[in-house]
């Protein structure tokens, strides 16, 4: 919800980075007690994946904003 709100107000960097940081911190906090020690790789993958998907969603929202409107019609 907050990502859509930030994107609608043209705060694209905040929307992408905020979502990425929030999910990365949550994954780190939840997985940091793993005895195997591989949680760092998982957290890194969550960070990269969240950043990539958030950037694509933001680009789609920004590109689709003007659809359906006709100027002068």
Predicted model as a PDB file, atoms N, CA, C, CB and O in Angstrom, pLDDT in the B-factor column:
MODEL        1                                                                  
ATOM      1  N   UNK A   1       0.817  -1.183   0.000  1.00 49.00           N  
ATOM      2  CA  UNK A   1       0.000   0.000   0.000  1.00 49.00           C  
ATOM      3  C   UNK A   1       0.867   1.255   0.000  1.00 49.00           C  
ATOM      4  CB  UNK A   1      -0.933  -0.007   1.196  1.00 49.00           C  
ATOM      5  O   UNK A   1       0.606   2.193  -0.753  1.00 49.00           O  
ATOM      6  N   UNK A   2       1.875   1.272   0.825  1.00 59.00           N  
ATOM      7  CA  UNK A   2       2.717   2.466   0.904  1.00 59.00           C  
ATOM      8  C   UNK A   2       3.536   2.654  -0.367  1.00 59.00           C  
ATOM      9  CB  UNK A   2       3.646   2.382   2.113  1.00 59.00           C  
ATOM     10  O   UNK A   2       3.867   3.784  -0.725  1.00 59.00           O  
ATOM     11  N   UNK A   3       3.864   1.567  -1.050  1.00 58.00           N  
ATOM     12  CA  UNK A   3       4.614   1.690  -2.295  1.00 58.00           C  
ATOM     13  C   UNK A   3       3.766   2.382  -3.350  1.00 58.00           C  
ATOM     14  CB  UNK A   3       5.073   0.309  -2.794  1.00 58.00           C  
ATOM     15  O   UNK A   3       4.272   3.230  -4.085  1.00 58.00           O  
ATOM     16  N   UNK A   4       2.505   2.042  -3.438  1.00 60.00           N  
ATOM     17  CA  UNK A   4       1.621   2.702  -4.380  1.00 60.00           C  
ATOM     18  C   UNK A   4       1.406   4.166  -4.032  1.00 60.00           C  
ATOM     19  CB  UNK A   4       0.296   1.989  -4.431  1.00 60.00           C  
ATOM     20  O   UNK A   4       1.347   5.016  -4.921  1.00 60.00           O  
ATOM     21  N   UNK A   5       1.291   4.465  -2.743  1.00 60.00           N  
ATOM     22  CA  UNK A   5       1.125   5.847  -2.306  1.00 60.00           C  
ATOM     23  C   UNK A   5       2.343   6.680  -2.682  1.00 60.00           C  
ATOM     24  CB  UNK A   5       0.888   5.907  -0.794  1.00 60.00           C  
ATOM     25  O   UNK A   5       2.210   7.782  -3.214  1.00 60.00           O  
ATOM     26  N   UNK A   6       3.533   6.147  -2.403  1.00 64.00           N  
ATOM     27  CA  UNK A   6       4.757   6.886  -2.721  1.00 64.00           C  
ATOM     28  C   UNK A   6       4.923   7.052  -4.225  1.00 64.00           C  
ATOM     29  CB  UNK A   6       5.979   6.173  -2.135  1.00 64.00           C  
ATOM     30  O   UNK A   6       5.376   8.099  -4.687  1.00 64.00           O  
ATOM     31  N   UNK A   7       4.567   6.046  -4.980  1.00 59.00           N  
ATOM     32  CA  UNK A   7       4.704   6.131  -6.437  1.00 59.00           C  
ATOM     33  C   UNK A   7       3.721   7.135  -7.020  1.00 59.00           C  
ATOM     34  CB  UNK A   7       4.491   4.755  -7.078  1.00 59.00           C  
ATOM     35  O   UNK A   7       4.043   7.835  -7.979  1.00 59.00           O  
ATOM     36  N   UNK A   8       2.527   7.209  -6.448  1.00 61.00           N  
ATOM     37  CA  UNK A   8       1.548   8.152  -6.970  1.00 61.00           C  
ATOM     38  C   UNK A   8       1.954   9.596  -6.702  1.00 61.00           C  
ATOM     39  CB  UNK A   8       0.187   7.878  -6.364  1.00 61.00           C  
ATOM     40  O   UNK A   8       1.462  10.510  -7.363  1.00 61.00           O  
ATOM     41  N   UNK A   9       2.830   9.804  -5.759  1.00 62.00           N  
ATOM     42  CA  UNK A   9       3.325  11.149  -5.461  1.00 62.00           C  
ATOM     43  C   UNK A   9       4.721  11.384  -6.020  1.00 62.00           C  
ATOM     44  CB  UNK A   9       3.331  11.381  -3.964  1.00 62.00           C  
ATOM     45  O   UNK A   9       5.416  12.315  -5.612  1.00 62.00           O  
ATOM     46  N   UNK A  10       5.121  10.533  -6.957  1.00 63.00           N  
ATOM     47  CA  UNK A  10       6.408  10.631  -7.655  1.00 63.00           C  
ATOM     48  C   UNK A  10       7.615  10.531  -6.725  1.00 63.00           C  
ATOM     49  CB  UNK A  10       6.473  11.929  -8.412  1.00 63.00           C  
ATOM     50  O   UNK A  10       8.648  11.151  -6.982  1.00 63.00           O  
ATOM     51  N   UNK A  11       7.495   9.773  -5.670  1.00 68.00           N  
ATOM     52  CA  UNK A  11       8.616   9.492  -4.787  1.00 68.00           C  
ATOM     53  C   UNK A  11       9.092   8.065  -5.081  1.00 68.00           C  
ATOM     54  CB  UNK A  11       8.214   9.667  -3.272  1.00 68.00           C  
ATOM     55  O   UNK A  11       9.007   7.167  -4.245  1.00 68.00           O  
ATOM     56  N   UNK A  12       9.588   7.904  -6.288  1.00 70.00           N  
ATOM     57  CA  UNK A  12       9.903   6.569  -6.787  1.00 70.00           C  
ATOM     58  C   UNK A  12      11.088   5.961  -6.035  1.00 70.00           C  
ATOM     59  CB  UNK A  12      10.203   6.621  -8.285  1.00 70.00           C  
ATOM     60  O   UNK A  12      11.060   4.781  -5.685  1.00 70.00           O  
ATOM     61  N   UNK A  13      12.106   6.745  -5.793  1.00 77.00           N  
ATOM     62  CA  UNK A  13      13.262   6.227  -5.052  1.00 77.00           C  
ATOM     63  C   UNK A  13      12.887   5.762  -3.666  1.00 77.00           C  
ATOM     64  CB  UNK A  13      14.340   7.279  -4.954  1.00 77.00           C  
ATOM     65  O   UNK A  13      13.353   4.719  -3.209  1.00 77.00           O  
ATOM     66  N   UNK A  14      12.053   6.523  -2.997  1.00 77.00           N  
ATOM     67  CA  UNK A  14      11.610   6.143  -1.659  1.00 77.00           C  
ATOM     68  C   UNK A  14      10.757   4.888  -1.672  1.00 77.00           C  
ATOM     69  CB  UNK A  14      10.838   7.273  -1.027  1.00 77.00           C  
ATOM     70  O   UNK A  14      10.850   4.057  -0.770  1.00 77.00           O  
ATOM     71  N   UNK A  15       9.933   4.754  -2.688  1.00 78.00           N  
ATOM     72  CA  UNK A  15       9.081   3.576  -2.785  1.00 78.00           C  
ATOM     73  C   UNK A  15       9.904   2.312  -3.008  1.00 78.00           C  
ATOM     74  CB  UNK A  15       8.070   3.748  -3.912  1.00 78.00           C  
ATOM     75  O   UNK A  15       9.683   1.297  -2.347  1.00 78.00           O  
ATOM     76  N   UNK A  16      10.841   2.376  -3.927  1.00 85.00           N  
ATOM     77  CA  UNK A  16      11.654   1.202  -4.234  1.00 85.00           C  
ATOM     78  C   UNK A  16      12.617   0.895  -3.083  1.00 85.00           C  
ATOM     79  CB  UNK A  16      12.438   1.421  -5.543  1.00 85.00           C  
ATOM     80  O   UNK A  16      12.695  -0.246  -2.627  1.00 85.00           O  
ATOM     81  N   UNK A  17      13.333   1.889  -2.624  1.00 86.00           N  
ATOM     82  CA  UNK A  17      14.317   1.652  -1.565  1.00 86.00           C  
ATOM     83  C   UNK A  17      13.662   1.356  -0.229  1.00 86.00           C  
ATOM     84  CB  UNK A  17      15.233   2.849  -1.427  1.00 86.00           C  
ATOM     85  O   UNK A  17      14.182   0.551   0.544  1.00 86.00           O  
ATOM     86  N   UNK A  18      12.543   1.981   0.058  1.00 85.00           N  
ATOM     87  CA  UNK A  18      11.844   1.716   1.312  1.00 85.00           C  
ATOM     88  C   UNK A  18      11.321   0.287   1.388  1.00 85.00           C  
ATOM     89  CB  UNK A  18      10.698   2.689   1.482  1.00 85.00           C  
ATOM     90  O   UNK A  18      11.463  -0.381   2.413  1.00 85.00           O  
ATOM     91  N   UNK A  19      10.722  -0.172   0.308  1.00 87.00           N  
ATOM     92  CA  UNK A  19      10.222  -1.545   0.255  1.00 87.00           C  
ATOM     93  C   UNK A  19      11.366  -2.541   0.356  1.00 87.00           C  
ATOM     94  CB  UNK A  19       9.432  -1.780  -1.036  1.00 87.00           C  
ATOM     95  O   UNK A  19      11.274  -3.530   1.083  1.00 87.00           O  
ATOM     96  N   UNK A  20      12.437  -2.280  -0.368  1.00 92.00           N  
ATOM     97  CA  UNK A  20      13.595  -3.169  -0.339  1.00 92.00           C  
ATOM     98  C   UNK A  20      14.216  -3.211   1.048  1.00 92.00           C  
ATOM     99  CB  UNK A  20      14.633  -2.726  -1.365  1.00 92.00           C  
ATOM    100  O   UNK A  20      14.518  -4.290   1.558  1.00 92.00           O  
ATOM    101  N   UNK A  21      14.408  -2.059   1.656  1.00 92.00           N  
ATOM    102  CA  UNK A  21      15.023  -2.014   2.988  1.00 92.00           C  
ATOM    103  C   UNK A  21      14.139  -2.695   4.020  1.00 92.00           C  
ATOM    104  CB  UNK A  21      15.296  -0.564   3.407  1.00 92.00           C  
ATOM    105  O   UNK A  21      14.639  -3.434   4.867  1.00 92.00           O  
ATOM    106  N   UNK A  22      12.848  -2.462   3.964  1.00 92.00           N  
ATOM    107  CA  UNK A  22      11.943  -3.069   4.934  1.00 92.00           C  
ATOM    108  C   UNK A  22      11.946  -4.585   4.869  1.00 92.00           C  
ATOM    109  CB  UNK A  22      10.547  -2.562   4.721  1.00 92.00           C  
ATOM    110  O   UNK A  22      12.047  -5.246   5.902  1.00 92.00           O  
ATOM    111  N   UNK A  23      11.837  -5.146   3.676  1.00 93.00           N  
ATOM    112  CA  UNK A  23      11.831  -6.608   3.549  1.00 93.00           C  
ATOM    113  C   UNK A  23      13.194  -7.216   3.868  1.00 93.00           C  
ATOM    114  CB  UNK A  23      11.408  -7.011   2.140  1.00 93.00           C  
ATOM    115  O   UNK A  23      13.270  -8.315   4.417  1.00 93.00           O  
ATOM    116  N   UNK A  24      14.260  -6.510   3.530  1.00 95.00           N  
ATOM    117  CA  UNK A  24      15.599  -7.026   3.821  1.00 95.00           C  
ATOM    118  C   UNK A  24      15.854  -7.060   5.322  1.00 95.00           C  
ATOM    119  CB  UNK A  24      16.668  -6.172   3.126  1.00 95.00           C  
ATOM    120  O   UNK A  24      16.376  -8.047   5.839  1.00 95.00           O  
ATOM    121  N   UNK A  25      15.495  -6.007   6.016  1.00 95.00           N  
ATOM    122  CA  UNK A  25      15.682  -5.970   7.474  1.00 95.00           C  
ATOM    123  C   UNK A  25      14.821  -7.030   8.154  1.00 95.00           C  
ATOM    124  CB  UNK A  25      15.337  -4.569   8.032  1.00 95.00           C  
ATOM    125  O   UNK A  25      15.275  -7.692   9.087  1.00 95.00           O  
ATOM    126  N   UNK A  26      13.571  -7.196   7.688  1.00 95.00           N  
ATOM    127  CA  UNK A  26      12.696  -8.211   8.272  1.00 95.00           C  
ATOM    128  C   UNK A  26      13.260  -9.614   8.063  1.00 95.00           C  
ATOM    129  CB  UNK A  26      11.294  -8.114   7.668  1.00 95.00           C  
ATOM    130  O   UNK A  26      13.229 -10.434   8.981  1.00 95.00           O  
ATOM    131  N   UNK A  27      13.773  -9.897   6.869  1.00 94.00           N  
ATOM    132  CA  UNK A  27      14.361 -11.215   6.606  1.00 94.00           C  
ATOM    133  C   UNK A  27      15.603 -11.428   7.465  1.00 94.00           C  
ATOM    134  CB  UNK A  27      14.717 -11.362   5.111  1.00 94.00           C  
ATOM    135  O   UNK A  27      15.791 -12.508   8.024  1.00 94.00           O  
ATOM    136  N   UNK A  28      16.445 -10.411   7.574  1.00 94.00           N  
ATOM    137  CA  UNK A  28      17.644 -10.528   8.403  1.00 94.00           C  
ATOM    138  C   UNK A  28      17.267 -10.782   9.851  1.00 94.00           C  
ATOM    139  CB  UNK A  28      18.505  -9.262   8.295  1.00 94.00           C  
ATOM    140  O   UNK A  28      17.848 -11.655  10.497  1.00 94.00           O  
ATOM    141  N   UNK A  29      16.314 -10.042  10.364  1.00 94.00           N  
ATOM    142  CA  UNK A  29      15.905 -10.180  11.757  1.00 94.00           C  
ATOM    143  C   UNK A  29      15.341 -11.585  12.019  1.00 94.00           C  
ATOM    144  CB  UNK A  29      14.859  -9.105  12.116  1.00 94.00           C  
ATOM    145  O   UNK A  29      15.641 -12.195  13.045  1.00 94.00           O  
ATOM    146  N   UNK A  30      14.539 -12.082  11.103  1.00 93.00           N  
ATOM    147  CA  UNK A  30      13.900 -13.378  11.296  1.00 93.00           C  
ATOM    148  C   UNK A  30      14.869 -14.539  11.114  1.00 93.00           C  
ATOM    149  CB  UNK A  30      12.745 -13.529  10.340  1.00 93.00           C  
ATOM    150  O   UNK A  30      14.779 -15.533  11.835  1.00 93.00           O  
ATOM    151  N   UNK A  31      15.789 -14.432  10.171  1.00 91.00           N  
ATOM    152  CA  UNK A  31      16.652 -15.554   9.834  1.00 91.00           C  
ATOM    153  C   UNK A  31      18.009 -15.524  10.521  1.00 91.00           C  
ATOM    154  CB  UNK A  31      16.852 -15.596   8.369  1.00 91.00           C  
ATOM    155  O   UNK A  31      18.777 -16.474  10.367  1.00 91.00           O  
ATOM    156  N   UNK A  32      18.337 -14.487  11.266  1.00 89.00           N  
ATOM    157  CA  UNK A  32      19.697 -14.342  11.796  1.00 89.00           C  
ATOM    158  C   UNK A  32      20.063 -15.379  12.855  1.00 89.00           C  
ATOM    159  CB  UNK A  32      19.863 -12.973  12.376  1.00 89.00           C  
ATOM    160  O   UNK A  32      21.241 -15.512  13.185  1.00 89.00           O  
ATOM    161  N   UNK A  33      19.116 -16.102  13.387  1.00 90.00           N  
ATOM    162  CA  UNK A  33      19.437 -17.117  14.387  1.00 90.00           C  
ATOM    163  C   UNK A  33      19.666 -18.502  13.770  1.00 90.00           C  
ATOM    164  CB  UNK A  33      18.325 -17.193  15.412  1.00 90.00           C  
ATOM    165  O   UNK A  33      19.736 -19.499  14.489  1.00 90.00           O  
ATOM    166  N   UNK A  34      19.779 -18.560  12.461  1.00 86.00           N  
ATOM    167  CA  UNK A  34      20.015 -19.814  11.758  1.00 86.00           C  
ATOM    168  C   UNK A  34      21.399 -20.339  12.090  1.00 86.00           C  
ATOM    169  CB  UNK A  34      19.858 -19.630  10.241  1.00 86.00           C  
ATOM    170  O   UNK A  34      22.391 -19.628  11.926  1.00 86.00           O  
ATOM    171  N   UNK A  35      21.472 -21.566  12.550  1.00 84.00           N  
ATOM    172  CA  UNK A  35      22.749 -22.160  12.944  1.00 84.00           C  
ATOM    173  C   UNK A  35      23.620 -22.496  11.738  1.00 84.00           C  
ATOM    174  CB  UNK A  35      22.508 -23.413  13.767  1.00 84.00           C  
ATOM    175  O   UNK A  35      24.841 -22.586  11.874  1.00 84.00           O  
ATOM    176  N   UNK A  36      23.037 -22.678  10.590  1.00 84.00           N  
ATOM    177  CA  UNK A  36      23.792 -23.050   9.402  1.00 84.00           C  
ATOM    178  C   UNK A  36      24.623 -21.914   8.834  1.00 84.00           C  
ATOM    179  CB  UNK A  36      22.863 -23.551   8.355  1.00 84.00           C  
ATOM    180  O   UNK A  36      25.623 -22.163   8.162  1.00 84.00           O  
ATOM    181  N   UNK A  37      24.240 -20.698   9.081  1.00 80.00           N  
ATOM    182  CA  UNK A  37      25.000 -19.552   8.613  1.00 80.00           C  
ATOM    183  C   UNK A  37      24.717 -19.129   7.180  1.00 80.00           C  
ATOM    184  CB  UNK A  37      26.426 -19.841   8.745  1.00 80.00           C  
ATOM    185  O   UNK A  37      25.359 -18.212   6.667  1.00 80.00           O  
ATOM    186  N   UNK A  38      23.777 -19.776   6.538  1.00 91.00           N  
ATOM    187  CA  UNK A  38      23.476 -19.427   5.150  1.00 91.00           C  
ATOM    188  C   UNK A  38      22.401 -18.352   5.037  1.00 91.00           C  
ATOM    189  CB  UNK A  38      23.039 -20.660   4.393  1.00 91.00           C  
ATOM    190  O   UNK A  38      21.968 -18.018   3.934  1.00 91.00           O  
ATOM    191  N   UNK A  39      21.972 -17.811   6.172  1.00 90.00           N  
ATOM    192  CA  UNK A  39      20.929 -16.803   6.119  1.00 90.00           C  
ATOM    193  C   UNK A  39      21.403 -15.551   5.380  1.00 90.00           C  
ATOM    194  CB  UNK A  39      20.476 -16.445   7.528  1.00 90.00           C  
ATOM    195  O   UNK A  39      20.587 -14.831   4.806  1.00 90.00           O  
ATOM    196  N   UNK A  40      22.692 -15.285   5.388  1.00 91.00           N  
ATOM    197  CA  UNK A  40      23.224 -14.108   4.682  1.00 91.00           C  
ATOM    198  C   UNK A  40      22.979 -14.185   3.187  1.00 91.00           C  
ATOM    199  CB  UNK A  40      24.715 -13.962   4.944  1.00 91.00           C  
ATOM    200  O   UNK A  40      22.689 -13.173   2.550  1.00 91.00           O  
ATOM    201  N   UNK A  41      23.093 -15.374   2.628  1.00 93.00           N  
ATOM    202  CA  UNK A  41      22.823 -15.559   1.203  1.00 93.00           C  
ATOM    203  C   UNK A  41      21.341 -15.342   0.922  1.00 93.00           C  
ATOM    204  CB  UNK A  41      23.259 -16.966   0.740  1.00 93.00           C  
ATOM    205  O   UNK A  41      20.979 -14.696  -0.062  1.00 93.00           O  
ATOM    206  N   UNK A  42      20.488 -15.880   1.786  1.00 94.00           N  
ATOM    207  CA  UNK A  42      19.050 -15.698   1.623  1.00 94.00           C  
ATOM    208  C   UNK A  42      18.639 -14.241   1.731  1.00 94.00           C  
ATOM    209  CB  UNK A  42      18.305 -16.512   2.649  1.00 94.00           C  
ATOM    210  O   UNK A  42      17.809 -13.760   0.960  1.00 94.00           O  
ATOM    211  N   UNK A  43      19.227 -13.543   2.694  1.00 95.00           N  
ATOM    212  CA  UNK A  43      18.919 -12.125   2.862  1.00 95.00           C  
ATOM    213  C   UNK A  43      19.377 -11.339   1.634  1.00 95.00           C  
ATOM    214  CB  UNK A  43      19.588 -11.570   4.143  1.00 95.00           C  
ATOM    215  O   UNK A  43      18.676 -10.433   1.183  1.00 95.00           O  
ATOM    216  N   UNK A  44      20.534 -11.673   1.097  1.00 95.00           N  
ATOM    217  CA  UNK A  44      21.018 -11.015  -0.117  1.00 95.00           C  
ATOM    218  C   UNK A  44      20.099 -11.256  -1.304  1.00 95.00           C  
ATOM    219  CB  UNK A  44      22.415 -11.497  -0.448  1.00 95.00           C  
ATOM    220  O   UNK A  44      19.852 -10.350  -2.101  1.00 95.00           O  
ATOM    221  N   UNK A  45      19.596 -12.475  -1.419  1.00 96.00           N  
ATOM    222  CA  UNK A  45      18.668 -12.788  -2.505  1.00 96.00           C  
ATOM    223  C   UNK A  45      17.339 -12.057  -2.336  1.00 96.00           C  
ATOM    224  CB  UNK A  45      18.427 -14.294  -2.575  1.00 96.00           C  
ATOM    225  O   UNK A  45      16.747 -11.600  -3.314  1.00 96.00           O  
ATOM    226  N   UNK A  46      16.872 -11.949  -1.085  1.00 96.00           N  
ATOM    227  CA  UNK A  46      15.652 -11.183  -0.827  1.00 96.00           C  
ATOM    228  C   UNK A  46      15.859  -9.733  -1.223  1.00 96.00           C  
ATOM    229  CB  UNK A  46      15.240 -11.282   0.656  1.00 96.00           C  
ATOM    230  O   UNK A  46      14.975  -9.117  -1.818  1.00 96.00           O  
ATOM    231  N   UNK A  47      17.018  -9.185  -0.899  1.00 96.00           N  
ATOM    232  CA  UNK A  47      17.306  -7.790  -1.212  1.00 96.00           C  
ATOM    233  C   UNK A  47      17.334  -7.561  -2.723  1.00 96.00           C  
ATOM    234  CB  UNK A  47      18.640  -7.370  -0.589  1.00 96.00           C  
ATOM    235  O   UNK A  47      16.702  -6.627  -3.216  1.00 96.00           O  
ATOM    236  N   UNK A  48      18.045  -8.386  -3.447  1.00 97.00           N  
ATOM    237  CA  UNK A  48      18.161  -8.225  -4.896  1.00 97.00           C  
ATOM    238  C   UNK A  48      16.802  -8.442  -5.575  1.00 97.00           C  
ATOM    239  CB  UNK A  48      19.209  -9.211  -5.464  1.00 97.00           C  
ATOM    240  O   UNK A  48      16.419  -7.677  -6.460  1.00 97.00           O  
ATOM    241  N   UNK A  49      16.086  -9.472  -5.164  1.00 96.00           N  
ATOM    242  CA  UNK A  49      14.787  -9.760  -5.766  1.00 96.00           C  
ATOM    243  C   UNK A  49      13.764  -8.685  -5.495  1.00 96.00           C  
ATOM    244  CB  UNK A  49      14.272 -11.069  -5.269  1.00 96.00           C  
ATOM    245  O   UNK A  49      13.015  -8.294  -6.390  1.00 96.00           O  
ATOM    246  N   UNK A  50      13.725  -8.200  -4.256  1.00 95.00           N  
ATOM    247  CA  UNK A  50      12.778  -7.148  -3.917  1.00 95.00           C  
ATOM    248  C   UNK A  50      13.079  -5.868  -4.672  1.00 95.00           C  
ATOM    249  CB  UNK A  50      12.794  -6.884  -2.424  1.00 95.00           C  
ATOM    250  O   UNK A  50      12.164  -5.193  -5.142  1.00 95.00           O  
ATOM    251  N   UNK A  51      14.343  -5.531  -4.792  1.00 94.00           N  
ATOM    252  CA  UNK A  51      14.722  -4.327  -5.519  1.00 94.00           C  
ATOM    253  C   UNK A  51      14.314  -4.435  -6.985  1.00 94.00           C  
ATOM    254  CB  UNK A  51      16.232  -4.082  -5.403  1.00 94.00           C  
ATOM    255  O   UNK A  51      13.757  -3.494  -7.550  1.00 94.00           O  
ATOM    256  N   UNK A  52      14.593  -5.587  -7.599  1.00 95.00           N  
ATOM    257  CA  UNK A  52      14.280  -5.763  -9.020  1.00 95.00           C  
ATOM    258  C   UNK A  52      12.773  -5.707  -9.267  1.00 95.00           C  
ATOM    259  CB  UNK A  52      14.845  -7.097  -9.527  1.00 95.00           C  
ATOM    260  O   UNK A  52      12.320  -5.013 -10.177  1.00 95.00           O  
ATOM    261  N   UNK A  53      12.003  -6.424  -8.470  1.00 93.00           N  
ATOM    262  CA  UNK A  53      10.558  -6.461  -8.675  1.00 93.00           C  
ATOM    263  C   UNK A  53       9.934  -5.099  -8.364  1.00 93.00           C  
ATOM    264  CB  UNK A  53       9.918  -7.554  -7.798  1.00 93.00           C  
ATOM    265  O   UNK A  53       9.033  -4.659  -9.079  1.00 93.00           O  
ATOM    266  N   UNK A  54      10.395  -4.434  -7.320  1.00 89.00           N  
ATOM    267  CA  UNK A  54       9.862  -3.108  -6.989  1.00 89.00           C  
ATOM    268  C   UNK A  54      10.153  -2.111  -8.100  1.00 89.00           C  
ATOM    269  CB  UNK A  54      10.452  -2.604  -5.667  1.00 89.00           C  
ATOM    270  O   UNK A  54       9.306  -1.277  -8.422  1.00 89.00           O  
ATOM    271  N   UNK A  55      11.325  -2.188  -8.680  1.00 87.00           N  
ATOM    272  CA  UNK A  55      11.662  -1.275  -9.773  1.00 87.00           C  
ATOM    273  C   UNK A  55      10.781  -1.523 -10.990  1.00 87.00           C  
ATOM    274  CB  UNK A  55      13.135  -1.423 -10.155  1.00 87.00           C  
ATOM    275  O   UNK A  55      10.358  -0.572 -11.648  1.00 87.00           O  
ATOM    276  N   UNK A  56      10.502  -2.775 -11.296  1.00 89.00           N  
ATOM    277  CA  UNK A  56       9.629  -3.106 -12.429  1.00 89.00           C  
ATOM    278  C   UNK A  56       8.200  -2.628 -12.167  1.00 89.00           C  
ATOM    279  CB  UNK A  56       9.642  -4.629 -12.697  1.00 89.00           C  
ATOM    280  O   UNK A  56       7.551  -2.079 -13.058  1.00 89.00           O  
ATOM    281  N   UNK A  57       7.713  -2.840 -10.943  1.00 84.00           N  
ATOM    282  CA  UNK A  57       6.360  -2.400 -10.596  1.00 84.00           C  
ATOM    283  C   UNK A  57       6.250  -0.880 -10.685  1.00 84.00           C  
ATOM    284  CB  UNK A  57       5.980  -2.879  -9.180  1.00 84.00           C  
ATOM    285  O   UNK A  57       5.262  -0.355 -11.200  1.00 84.00           O  
ATOM    286  N   UNK A  58       7.251  -0.181 -10.190  1.00 81.00           N  
ATOM    287  CA  UNK A  58       7.233   1.276 -10.256  1.00 81.00           C  
ATOM    288  C   UNK A  58       7.255   1.769 -11.701  1.00 81.00           C  
ATOM    289  CB  UNK A  58       8.419   1.853  -9.489  1.00 81.00           C  
ATOM    290  O   UNK A  58       6.549   2.717 -12.047  1.00 81.00           O  
ATOM    291  N   UNK A  59       8.059   1.131 -12.538  1.00 81.00           N  
ATOM    292  CA  UNK A  59       8.108   1.518 -13.950  1.00 81.00           C  
ATOM    293  C   UNK A  59       6.765   1.270 -14.623  1.00 81.00           C  
ATOM    294  CB  UNK A  59       9.217   0.748 -14.685  1.00 81.00           C  
ATOM    295  O   UNK A  59       6.321   2.080 -15.438  1.00 81.00           O  
ATOM    296  N   UNK A  60       6.118   0.163 -14.292  1.00 81.00           N  
ATOM    297  CA  UNK A  60       4.809  -0.134 -14.874  1.00 81.00           C  
ATOM    298  C   UNK A  60       3.757   0.860 -14.397  1.00 81.00           C  
ATOM    299  CB  UNK A  60       4.379  -1.562 -14.523  1.00 81.00           C  
ATOM    300  O   UNK A  60       2.906   1.288 -15.176  1.00 81.00           O  
ATOM    301  N   UNK A  61       3.812   1.226 -13.129  1.00 76.00           N  
ATOM    302  CA  UNK A  61       2.848   2.197 -12.606  1.00 76.00           C  
ATOM    303  C   UNK A  61       3.060   3.567 -13.231  1.00 76.00           C  
ATOM    304  CB  UNK A  61       2.958   2.293 -11.080  1.00 76.00           C  
ATOM    305  O   UNK A  61       2.101   4.271 -13.547  1.00 76.00           O  
ATOM    306  N   UNK A  62       4.306   3.935 -13.405  1.00 74.00           N  
ATOM    307  CA  UNK A  62       4.609   5.233 -13.992  1.00 74.00           C  
ATOM    308  C   UNK A  62       4.224   5.251 -15.469  1.00 74.00           C  
ATOM    309  CB  UNK A  62       6.100   5.568 -13.822  1.00 74.00           C  
ATOM    310  O   UNK A  62       3.699   6.252 -15.957  1.00 74.00           O  
ATOM    311  N   UNK A  63       4.475   4.169 -16.175  1.00 73.00           N  
ATOM    312  CA  UNK A  63       4.149   4.101 -17.594  1.00 73.00           C  
ATOM    313  C   UNK A  63       2.660   4.005 -17.861  1.00 73.00           C  
ATOM    314  CB  UNK A  63       4.838   2.934 -18.215  1.00 73.00           C  
ATOM    315  O   UNK A  63       2.183   4.517 -18.874  1.00 73.00           O  
ATOM    316  N   UNK A  64       1.929   3.370 -16.989  1.00 67.00           N  
ATOM    317  CA  UNK A  64       0.499   3.192 -17.184  1.00 67.00           C  
ATOM    318  C   UNK A  64      -0.347   4.325 -16.661  1.00 67.00           C  
ATOM    319  CB  UNK A  64       0.070   1.947 -16.546  1.00 67.00           C  
ATOM    320  O   UNK A  64      -1.568   4.303 -16.813  1.00 67.00           O  
ATOM    321  N   UNK A  65       0.268   5.305 -16.055  1.00 60.00           N  
ATOM    322  CA  UNK A  65      -0.477   6.401 -15.444  1.00 60.00           C  
ATOM    323  C   UNK A  65      -1.261   7.205 -16.468  1.00 60.00           C  
ATOM    324  CB  UNK A  65       0.465   7.313 -14.695  1.00 60.00           C  
ATOM    325  O   UNK A  65      -2.385   7.622 -16.188  1.00 60.00           O  
ATOM    326  N   UNK A  66      -0.698   7.432 -17.643  1.00 57.00           N  
ATOM    327  CA  UNK A  66      -1.363   8.256 -18.643  1.00 57.00           C  
ATOM    328  C   UNK A  66      -2.299   7.500 -19.566  1.00 57.00           C  
ATOM    329  CB  UNK A  66      -0.350   8.945 -19.455  1.00 57.00           C  
ATOM    330  O   UNK A  66      -2.950   8.112 -20.414  1.00 57.00           O  
ATOM    331  N   UNK A  67      -2.383   6.197 -19.423  1.00 55.00           N  
ATOM    332  CA  UNK A  67      -3.228   5.410 -20.315  1.00 55.00           C  
ATOM    333  C   UNK A  67      -4.694   5.703 -20.067  1.00 55.00           C  
ATOM    334  CB  UNK A  67      -2.955   3.920 -20.139  1.00 55.00           C  
ATOM    335  O   UNK A  67      -5.118   5.892 -18.927  1.00 55.00           O  
ATOM    336  N   UNK A  68      -5.455   5.739 -21.131  1.00 54.00           N  
ATOM    337  CA  UNK A  68      -6.889   5.960 -21.012  1.00 54.00           C  
ATOM    338  C   UNK A  68      -7.295   7.421 -21.034  1.00 54.00           C  
ATOM    339  CB  UNK A  68      -7.378   5.342 -19.763  1.00 54.00           C  
ATOM    340  O   UNK A  68      -8.486   7.730 -21.001  1.00 54.00           O  
ATOM    341  N   UNK A  69      -6.350   8.305 -21.088  1.00 56.00           N  
ATOM    342  CA  UNK A  69      -6.662   9.725 -21.137  1.00 56.00           C  
ATOM    343  C   UNK A  69      -6.361  10.265 -22.520  1.00 56.00           C  
ATOM    344  CB  UNK A  69      -5.873  10.499 -20.071  1.00 56.00           C  
ATOM    345  O   UNK A  69      -5.309   9.976 -23.090  1.00 56.00           O  
ATOM    346  N   UNK A  70      -7.254  11.025 -23.045  1.00 54.00           N  
ATOM    347  CA  UNK A  70      -7.011  11.645 -24.348  1.00 54.00           C  
ATOM    348  C   UNK A  70      -7.000  13.152 -24.172  1.00 54.00           C  
ATOM    349  CB  UNK A  70      -8.087  11.215 -25.392  1.00 54.00           C  
ATOM    350  O   UNK A  70      -7.902  13.734 -23.570  1.00 54.00           O  
ATOM    351  N   UNK A  71      -5.989  13.752 -24.695  1.00 55.00           N  
ATOM    352  CA  UNK A  71      -5.872  15.195 -24.618  1.00 55.00           C  
ATOM    353  C   UNK A  71      -6.614  15.789 -25.807  1.00 55.00           C  
ATOM    354  CB  UNK A  71      -4.378  15.645 -24.597  1.00 55.00           C  
ATOM    355  O   UNK A  71      -6.351  15.430 -26.955  1.00 55.00           O  
ATOM    356  N   UNK A  72      -7.528  16.685 -25.531  1.00 57.00           N  
ATOM    357  CA  UNK A  72      -8.239  17.382 -26.596  1.00 57.00           C  
ATOM    358  C   UNK A  72      -9.370  16.595 -27.219  1.00 57.00           C  
ATOM    359  CB  UNK A  72      -7.289  17.760 -27.650  1.00 57.00           C  
ATOM    360  O   UNK A  72      -9.937  17.026 -28.222  1.00 57.00           O  
ATOM    361  N   UNK A  73      -9.711  15.457 -26.654  1.00 50.00           N  
ATOM    362  CA  UNK A  73     -10.785  14.659 -27.253  1.00 50.00           C  
ATOM    363  C   UNK A  73     -12.096  14.891 -26.569  1.00 50.00           C  
ATOM    364  CB  UNK A  73     -10.449  13.193 -27.209  1.00 50.00           C  
ATOM    365  O   UNK A  73     -13.105  14.297 -26.949  1.00 50.00           O  
TER     366      UNK A  73                                                      
ENDMDL                                                                          
END                                                                             
